[in-house]
Amino acid sequence: MIDRHDIGHRVQDAHGRTGILREIDPAWEDPSDPPGGRRWQVVAFISPERGGREWHADPTTAFRM
C-alpha cells in the first residue's frame, strides 16, 4: 500500500507497471461515469519514469519499490 509519503518515489501498481507517484487524491470522481452515478474513490496518479501518459491506480494494491 502506498500513501502521500511515497509521492516522488518509484512505485508499482497491481498490473506490474512501474512509475513515479505524483499524487494521491482521496476524493476523485471518474469523469467517464454518468453524472448521477459518480462516486468518490481514492486514486494514485503515477507517471512513467521516462515520460509518457500518466495513469491512475488503486493505492491499496500498489507498493513502493
N, CA, C and O atoms as a printed pandas DataFrame, in Angstrom:
     atom_number atom_name residue_name chain_id  residue_number  x_coord  y_coord  z_coord
0              1         N          MET        A               1    0.837   -1.180    0.000
1              2        CA          MET        A               1    0.000    0.000    0.000
2              3         C          MET        A               1    0.881    1.241    0.000
3              4         O          MET        A               1    1.879    1.315    0.717
4              5         N          ILE        A               2    0.491    2.214   -0.820
5              6        CA          ILE        A               2    1.229    3.470   -0.869
6              7         C          ILE        A               2    0.360    4.577   -0.282
7              8         O          ILE        A               2   -0.865    4.469   -0.232
8              9         N          ASP        A               3    1.031    5.654    0.164
9             10        CA          ASP        A               3    0.319    6.811    0.689
10            11         C          ASP        A               3    1.067    8.077    0.296
11            12         O          ASP        A               3    2.022    8.025   -0.479
12            13         N          ARG        A               4    0.636    9.207    0.828
13            14        CA          ARG        A               4    1.222   10.502    0.450
14            15         C          ARG        A               4    2.723   10.574    0.741
15            16         O          ARG        A               4    3.427   11.360    0.107
16            17         N          HIS        A               5    3.221    9.783    1.672
17            18        CA          HIS        A               5    4.655    9.793    1.983
18            19         C          HIS        A               5    5.487    9.206    0.842
19            20         O          HIS        A               5    6.705    9.381    0.810
20            21         N          ASP        A               6    4.843    8.519   -0.084
21            22        CA          ASP        A               6    5.551    7.900   -1.204
22            23         C          ASP        A               6    5.588    8.780   -2.451
23            24         O          ASP        A               6    6.172    8.384   -3.460
24            25         N          ILE        A               7    4.977    9.965   -2.403
25            26        CA          ILE        A               7    4.973   10.868   -3.563
26            27         C          ILE        A               7    6.414   11.198   -3.942
27            28         O          ILE        A               7    7.234   11.547   -3.094
28            29         N          GLY        A               8    6.701   11.079   -5.245
29            30        CA          GLY        A               8    8.040   11.340   -5.755
30            31         C          GLY        A               8    8.919   10.099   -5.828
31            32         O          GLY        A               8   10.039   10.159   -6.335
32            33         N          HIS        A               9    8.419    8.980   -5.326
33            34        CA          HIS        A               9    9.185    7.740   -5.324
34            35         C          HIS        A               9    8.660    6.774   -6.379
35            36         O          HIS        A               9    7.541    6.911   -6.875
36            37         N          ARG        A              10    9.488    5.807   -6.704
37            38        CA          ARG        A              10    9.124    4.770   -7.680
38            39         C          ARG        A              10    8.155    3.788   -7.032
39            40         O          ARG        A              10    8.396    3.305   -5.925
40            41         N          VAL        A              11    7.058    3.497   -7.728
41            42        CA          VAL        A              11    6.044    2.568   -7.224
42            43         C          VAL        A              11    5.650    1.589   -8.320
43            44         O          VAL        A              11    5.933    1.803   -9.499
44            45         N          GLN        A              12    4.998    0.521   -7.913
45            46        CA          GLN        A              12    4.484   -0.462   -8.863
46            47         C          GLN        A              12    3.016   -0.705   -8.563
47            48         O          GLN        A              12    2.631   -0.870   -7.405
48            49         N          ASP        A              13    2.187   -0.726   -9.618
49            50        CA          ASP        A              13    0.761   -0.971   -9.421
50            51         C          ASP        A              13    0.454   -2.466   -9.495
51            52         O          ASP        A              13    1.350   -3.281   -9.715
52            53         N          ALA        A              14   -0.806   -2.816   -9.312
53            54        CA          ALA        A              14   -1.221   -4.225   -9.290
54            55         C          ALA        A              14   -1.026   -4.930  -10.625
55            56         O          ALA        A              14   -1.023   -6.160  -10.675
56            57         N          HIS        A              15   -0.862   -4.168  -11.717
57            58        CA          HIS        A              15   -0.665   -4.752  -13.048
58            59         C          HIS        A              15    0.816   -4.875  -13.422
59            60         O          HIS        A              15    1.151   -5.280  -14.536
60            61         N          GLY        A              16    1.697   -4.521  -12.480
61            62        CA          GLY        A              16    3.133   -4.636  -12.726
62            63         C          GLY        A              16    3.760   -3.432  -13.398
63            64         O          GLY        A              16    4.952   -3.450  -13.702
64            65         N          ARG        A              17    2.979   -2.379  -13.640
65            66        CA          ARG        A              17    3.532   -1.159  -14.247
66            67         C          ARG        A              17    4.263   -0.360  -13.172
67            68         O          ARG        A              17    3.778   -0.236  -12.048
68            69         N          THR        A              18    5.422    0.177  -13.518
69            70        CA          THR        A              18    6.187    0.980  -12.572
70            71         C          THR        A              18    6.265    2.417  -13.051
71            72         O          THR        A              18    6.249    2.689  -14.252
72            73         N          GLY        A              19    6.352    3.334  -12.096
73            74        CA          GLY        A              19    6.454    4.748  -12.406
74            75         C          GLY        A              19    6.654    5.540  -11.134
75            76         O          GLY        A              19    6.888    4.981  -10.063
76            77         N          ILE        A              20    6.557    6.856  -11.269
77            78        CA          ILE        A              20    6.756    7.765  -10.147
78            79         C          ILE        A              20    5.388    8.217   -9.634
79            80         O          ILE        A              20    4.557    8.702  -10.402
80            81         N          LEU        A              21    5.169    8.056   -8.345
81            82        CA          LEU        A              21    3.912    8.505   -7.748
82            83         C          LEU        A              21    3.892   10.026   -7.723
83            84         O          LEU        A              21    4.781   10.654   -7.146
84            85         N          ARG        A              22    2.879   10.618   -8.348
85            86        CA          ARG        A              22    2.754   12.074   -8.433
86            87         C          ARG        A              22    1.792   12.651   -7.410
87            88         O          ARG        A              22    2.020   13.742   -6.888
88            89         N          GLU        A              23    0.706   11.919   -7.118
89            90        CA          GLU        A              23   -0.319   12.449   -6.212
90            91         C          GLU        A              23   -1.249   11.327   -5.792
91            92         O          GLU        A              23   -1.393   10.322   -6.490
92            93         N          ILE        A              24   -1.877   11.513   -4.643
93            94        CA          ILE        A              24   -2.979   10.658   -4.214
94            95         C          ILE        A              24   -4.160   11.569   -3.953
95            96         O          ILE        A              24   -4.078   12.501   -3.153
96            97         N          ASP        A              25   -5.255   11.293   -4.633
97            98        CA          ASP        A              25   -6.473   12.098   -4.495
98            99         C          ASP        A              25   -7.493   11.280   -3.709
99           100         O          ASP        A              25   -7.934   10.230   -4.178
100          101         N          PRO        A              26   -7.874   11.748   -2.516
101          102        CA          PRO        A              26   -8.816   10.988   -1.696
102          103         C          PRO        A              26  -10.272   11.106   -2.135
103          104         O          PRO        A              26  -11.123   10.375   -1.629
104          105         N          ALA        A              27  -10.574   11.999   -3.055
105          106        CA          ALA        A              27  -11.972   12.220   -3.462
106          107         C          ALA        A              27  -12.093   12.393   -4.971
107          108         O          ALA        A              27  -12.721   13.342   -5.441
108          109         N          TRP        A              28  -11.499   11.487   -5.724
109          110        CA          TRP        A              28  -11.526   11.569   -7.188
110          111         C          TRP        A              28  -12.813   10.969   -7.720
111          112         O          TRP        A              28  -13.266    9.931   -7.237
112          113         N          GLU        A              29  -13.402   11.617   -8.711
113          114        CA          GLU        A              29  -14.586   11.100   -9.395
114          115         C          GLU        A              29  -14.212   10.835  -10.841
115          116         O          GLU        A              29  -13.656   11.708  -11.506
116          117         N          ASP        A              30  -14.505    9.655  -11.333
117          118        CA          ASP        A              30  -14.189    9.285  -12.708
118          119         C          ASP        A              30  -15.081   10.080  -13.661
119          120         O          ASP        A              30  -16.299    9.910  -13.633
120          121         N          PRO        A              31  -14.509   10.941  -14.500
121          122        CA          PRO        A              31  -15.326   11.748  -15.405
122          123         C          PRO        A              31  -16.040   10.924  -16.475
123          124         O          PRO        A              31  -16.942   11.436  -17.138
124          125         N          SER        A              32  -15.657    9.661  -16.656
125          126        CA          SER        A              32  -16.344    8.836  -17.653
126          127         C          SER        A              32  -17.616    8.191  -17.089
127          128         O          SER        A              32  -18.419    7.645  -17.846
128          129         N          ASP        A              33  -17.803    8.253  -15.764
129          130        CA          ASP        A              33  -19.044    7.759  -15.167
130          131         C          ASP        A              33  -20.166    8.761  -15.435
131          132         O          ASP        A              33  -19.902    9.959  -15.539
132          133         N          PRO        A              34  -21.402    8.298  -15.548
133          134        CA          PRO        A              34  -22.511    9.228  -15.759
134          135         C          PRO        A              34  -22.674   10.147  -14.541
135          136         O          PRO        A              34  -22.420    9.719  -13.415
136          137         N          PRO        A              35  -23.094   11.399  -14.748
137          138        CA          PRO        A              35  -23.178   12.364  -13.650
138          139         C          PRO        A              35  -23.935   11.864  -12.411
139          140         O          PRO        A              35  -23.500   12.131  -11.291
140          141         N          GLY        A              36  -25.033   11.159  -12.579
141          142        CA          GLY        A              36  -25.773   10.663  -11.417
142          143         C          GLY        A              36  -25.152    9.445  -10.767
143          144         O          GLY        A              36  -25.553    9.066   -9.667
144          145         N          GLY        A              37  -24.175    8.818  -11.426
145          146        CA          GLY        A              37  -23.582    7.584  -10.915
146          147         C          GLY        A              37  -22.149    7.738  -10.449
147          148         O          GLY        A              37  -21.491    6.744  -10.144
148          149         N          ARG        A              38  -21.664    8.934  -10.389
149          150        CA          ARG        A              38  -20.274    9.140   -9.955
150          151         C          ARG        A              38  -20.140    8.914   -8.460
151          152         O          ARG        A              38  -21.029    9.246   -7.676
152          153         N          ARG        A              39  -19.005    8.342   -8.088
153          154        CA          ARG        A              39  -18.726    8.128   -6.667
154          155         C          ARG        A              39  -17.283    8.512   -6.382
155          156         O          ARG        A              39  -16.414    8.415   -7.249
156          157         N          TRP        A              40  -17.050    8.942   -5.174
157          158        CA          TRP        A              40  -15.689    9.291   -4.772
158          159         C          TRP        A              40  -14.890    8.025   -4.554
159          160         O          TRP        A              40  -15.384    7.032   -4.021
160          161         N          GLN        A              41  -13.639    8.089   -4.980
161          162        CA          GLN        A              41  -12.726    6.976   -4.753
162          163         C          GLN        A              41  -11.319    7.516   -4.557
163          164         O          GLN        A              41  -10.974    8.579   -5.074
164          165         N          VAL        A              42  -10.523    6.793   -3.822
165          166        CA          VAL        A              42   -9.128    7.177   -3.594
166          167         C          VAL        A              42   -8.314    6.618   -4.746
167          168         O          VAL        A              42   -8.376    5.421   -5.027
168          169         N          VAL        A              43   -7.547    7.476   -5.417
169          170        CA          VAL        A              43   -6.708    7.015   -6.518
170          171         C          VAL        A              43   -5.300    7.604   -6.407
171          172         O          VAL        A              43   -5.101    8.697   -5.876
172          173         N          ALA        A              44   -4.349    6.859   -6.917
173          174        CA          ALA        A              44   -2.959    7.298   -7.011
174          175         C          ALA        A              44   -2.685    7.630   -8.473
175          176         O          ALA        A              44   -3.068    6.875   -9.367
176          177         N          PHE        A              45   -2.029    8.746   -8.715
177          178        CA          PHE        A              45   -1.635    9.144  -10.062
178          179         C          PHE        A              45   -0.151    8.850  -10.230
179          180         O          PHE        A              45    0.685    9.337   -9.468
180          181         N          ILE        A              46    0.160    8.047  -11.238
181          182        CA          ILE        A              46    1.522    7.559  -11.460
182          183         C          ILE        A              46    1.958    7.939  -12.873
183          184         O          ILE        A              46    1.195    7.785  -13.827
184          185         N          SER        A              47    3.188    8.436  -13.003
185          186        CA          SER        A              47    3.756    8.808  -14.302
186          187         C          SER        A              47    4.891    7.863  -14.655
187          188         O          SER        A              47    5.648    7.450  -13.777
188          189         N          PRO        A              48    5.020    7.513  -15.939
189          190        CA          PRO        A              48    6.164    6.699  -16.354
190          191         C          PRO        A              48    7.469    7.428  -16.037
191          192         O          PRO        A              48    7.532    8.655  -16.116
192          193         N          GLU        A              49    8.481    6.693  -15.689
193          194        CA          GLU        A              49    9.768    7.292  -15.316
194          195         C          GLU        A              49   10.414    8.079  -16.447
195          196         O          GLU        A              49   11.065    9.092  -16.194
196          197         N          ARG        A              50   10.251    7.645  -17.665
197          198        CA          ARG        A              50   10.910    8.312  -18.798
198          199         C          ARG        A              50    9.933    9.138  -19.621
199          200         O          ARG        A              50   10.164    9.396  -20.802
200          201         N          GLY        A              51    8.851    9.546  -18.995
201          202        CA          GLY        A              51    7.866   10.362  -19.690
202          203         C          GLY        A              51    6.789    9.501  -20.319
203          204         O          GLY        A              51    6.957    8.291  -20.475
204          205         N          GLY        A              52    5.711   10.117  -20.668
205          206        CA          GLY        A              52    4.596    9.399  -21.253
206          207         C          GLY        A              52    3.302    9.745  -20.547
207          208         O          GLY        A              52    3.214   10.735  -19.821
208          209         N          ARG        A              53    2.325    8.931  -20.768
209          210        CA          ARG        A              53    0.989    9.204  -20.262
210          211         C          ARG        A              53    0.811    8.720  -18.821
211          212         O          ARG        A              53    1.062    7.557  -18.507
212          213         N          GLU        A              54    0.376    9.630  -17.962
213          214        CA          GLU        A              54    0.087    9.307  -16.570
214          215         C          GLU        A              54   -1.132    8.390  -16.487
215          216         O          GLU        A              54   -2.020    8.462  -17.336
216          217         N          TRP        A              55   -1.179    7.534  -15.474
217          218        CA          TRP        A              55   -2.347    6.684  -15.260
218          219         C          TRP        A              55   -2.713    6.732  -13.782
219          220         O          TRP        A              55   -1.954    7.234  -12.952
220          221         N          HIS        A              56   -3.875    6.209  -13.475
221          222        CA          HIS        A              56   -4.266    6.148  -12.064
222          223         C          HIS        A              56   -4.409    4.697  -11.633
223          224         O          HIS        A              56   -4.683    3.809  -12.440
224          225         N          ALA        A              57   -4.215    4.484  -10.336
225          226        CA          ALA        A              57   -4.237    3.131   -9.778
226          227         C          ALA        A              57   -4.818    3.169   -8.374
227          228         O          ALA        A              57   -4.906    4.228   -7.752
228          229         N          ASP        A              58   -5.205    2.030   -7.899
229          230        CA          ASP        A              58   -5.694    1.881   -6.523
230          231         C          ASP        A              58   -4.483    1.894   -5.591
231          232         O          ASP        A              58   -3.628    1.015   -5.702
232          233         N          PRO        A              59   -4.383    2.858   -4.681
233          234        CA          PRO        A              59   -3.202    2.922   -3.822
234          235         C          PRO        A              59   -3.112    1.764   -2.819
235          236         O          PRO        A              59   -2.042    1.516   -2.265
236          237         N          THR        A              60   -4.211    1.060   -2.583
237          238        CA          THR        A              60   -4.162   -0.066   -1.635
238          239         C          THR        A              60   -3.539   -1.310   -2.238
239          240         O          THR        A              60   -3.162   -2.231   -1.513
240          241         N          THR        A              61   -3.425   -1.346   -3.577
241          242        CA          THR        A              61   -2.821   -2.519   -4.229
242          243         C          THR        A              61   -1.470   -2.197   -4.861
243          244         O          THR        A              61   -0.858   -3.069   -5.478
244          245         N          ALA        A              62   -1.001   -0.974   -4.721
245          246        CA          ALA        A              62    0.308   -0.566   -5.242
246          247         C          ALA        A              62    1.321   -0.555   -4.087
247          248         O          ALA        A              62    0.949   -0.495   -2.916
248          249         N          PHE        A              63    2.591   -0.612   -4.444
249          250        CA          PHE        A              63    3.613   -0.574   -3.398
250          251         C          PHE        A              63    4.845    0.183   -3.870
251          252         O          PHE        A              63    5.110    0.293   -5.067
252          253         N          ARG        A              64    5.587    0.699   -2.904
253          254        CA          ARG        A              64    6.830    1.413   -3.175
254          255         C          ARG        A              64    7.939    0.417   -3.456
255          256         O          ARG        A              64    8.045   -0.624   -2.806
256          257         N          MET        A              65    8.767    0.760   -4.443
257          258        CA          MET        A              65    9.852   -0.154   -4.821
258          259         C          MET        A              65   11.155    0.241   -4.162
259          260         O          MET        A              65   12.175   -0.418   -4.367
